[in-house]
Amino acid sequence: MGTRYAALLRGINVGRGNRLPMATWKKLLEQDGLARVATLLASGNAVFDAPARRTPSALARAIEKALEAECGIATRATVLRAEELTAIAEENPLRDQAAEASRLLLCVAASPAVHARLRALAEGRDWGKERFVATERAAYLWLPSGVAESSAFEALQKELGKECTTRNLATWTKLIALAEA
């Protein structure tokens, strides 16, 4: 059977760039020998089984190489074990403040060095009515006025944009359910 993982691609099907049909994304993962592949939404989310010997970082590098070679898309892939998805949601320090799941973003990166930079950014300023909190595994952003009006999201994109990826809590919750199916 293997270990259950989730892969999150950065910047897929946003605007006109990095167009990737989900059927192509699924096929690409299956061609790499991954099993029980399922995609979620059109933003580069997938869950799959892989042999436990394949680490998240090795899977991410293989996905990135395949995307570039087969689809001409150069983007970052973050791969998490399914239990990490759940742990990140459970440790959410903003769960009691965030009334709307679509306005609470979870941000993850593949490297501990990037997570350290996320923590420094989160702690480095007053975010006003927004909240930006980072833990060892993820950053959590409460954006009551949405992404378009957010100084926290703008700072995140400017400082770490290509090195991390975000999903709102509604999508994250659906990913957990898909991984558990």
N, C-alpha and C positions, 0 to 999 in steps of 0.2 A: 504494500500500500504506500508507504512513504510518509513524509512529513507534509503537513498542509501549510502553504505559504500564501501570502498576498503580494502582488506586485503593483506598485503605484508609479505611473509614468508622469513626468513633469511636462506641462504645457501641451497636452494632446488635444486636438480638436477645439482649441481656443482661438477664436478669430479665424483667420485664413491659413495660418501656419500649422505645420505638423499634423496634417490630415491622416488619420488612421482608422479605417473601417474596423469595427470590433471583430468581424469575421476574420479579417486578416491577422489581427492581434492574437486571436485564439489559435489560428492555424500556425502562426509563428511559434507559439509556446508549445503546441503539440509536436511540431517538428523537432523541437529540442528534447523530446522524450518525456515531457511533463504530462501528467495524467489528471483526469477529472477537472479539466480547465473550464472555467466559467468567467465571463466578463460581466461587468456592471457599469451601466450608463455608457456614455461615449467619451469618457475622459481618461481612458487608459488605466482602468482598474481591472485586475484579474485575480482569481484565486486558483490554486492548482496544487497537486501533489508532486513531490520530487523525492528522490532518495535522500535519506538523512545525511549522507556523506557530502551532499552538495550544500555548501554554506549559503546564507543569504547574500553575502558579497560576491561569491562566485556566480550565483544565479543572476544577480543584477548585472554583472559585467557581460555575461553571455547574452542576456536580453538586450543590452545596449548595443553590442556588436551585431546581433542579428537584425535589430531594427535599422541600424545604419546600412548594413549590407543588403538587406532585402527590400527595405522601404525608403531608404535615403533620409531617414529621420535620425538626427543626432540629439538625443535627449538623455536625461538622467533617469535611471530606474532605481527605486528604493524597494527592497524586498524584505518583508517581515514574516516571521513565523506567525501562524494564526493566533496562537496564544498571546503574542505581543500586541496584536490588534486589540484584544480584549483588555489586556493589562493597561494599555495606553488610555483606553476609554474609561476604565475604572479609576485610574489615578487622576483623572481630570479635576484640577483644583477649582475650576470655574463652573462646575455642574450646577451648583445652587444659584448662581448669578445669571446664567444664560437661559433665558426663557424660550428663545427660538433656536432650534437646532441648526437652521440654515445660516445663522449669523455667528455661530461658534465654529472657528476653524481649528483644526488640529494640524500641526506642521511637523513633519518628520524628515530626517536626513539619514543617509547611509553611514556617515562617519561620526565618531565621537568628537572630533575636532570641530565639526560644524555645529554639533549640539552645544558645545562650550561657547561658541560664538552666538548661538541663539540665546543662551542664558544671559550673556553679557549684554546683548541688545535689549532683551526684555527688562533687565534690571537697570538699564542705563538712563532711563528718562521717565517722566510722568506722562502717562498716556491719556490723561483726562478721563472722559466717561468710558473710554475703551479699556480693556484689560488685556495684558500681554504677560503671560507667565510661562516660564520654561522649567522643565524638570530634566532629569537625566535622559529620558527617552523621547520627549516631544515638547513642543511649544503649543500653547493654547491661546487663541486670540478671540476675545468677545468683541464683536464689531456691531454695536446696536444700530448704527446708521448704514451698515453694509460695507462691502469691499470698496466700492467706488468712492466713498467718502472717508475712507479710513487712513489716518496718518500712520497707525501701527502697521497696517498691511503694506503701505507705500514704503515705509522704512525697511520692512522685511524683504520686499522685492529688491530694493536698492542694494541692501547689504548682502543678502544671501540668496537672492532669487533663483539662480540656476543650481544652487547646491541643496535645495530642499524642495519639498512638495507639500501642498496643503489640500485638505479635504474638509468639507463641513461635517458637523456631527451627524447630520441625517445620512449622508453618504457613508460615513465611517460605520454607523450602526448597521446599514445594509450590507456592507462588506463583512462585518462580523457574522451576520446571519448567513450569508452566502458561504463563508468559510466553514461554518458549522453544519451546513446542509449535507 
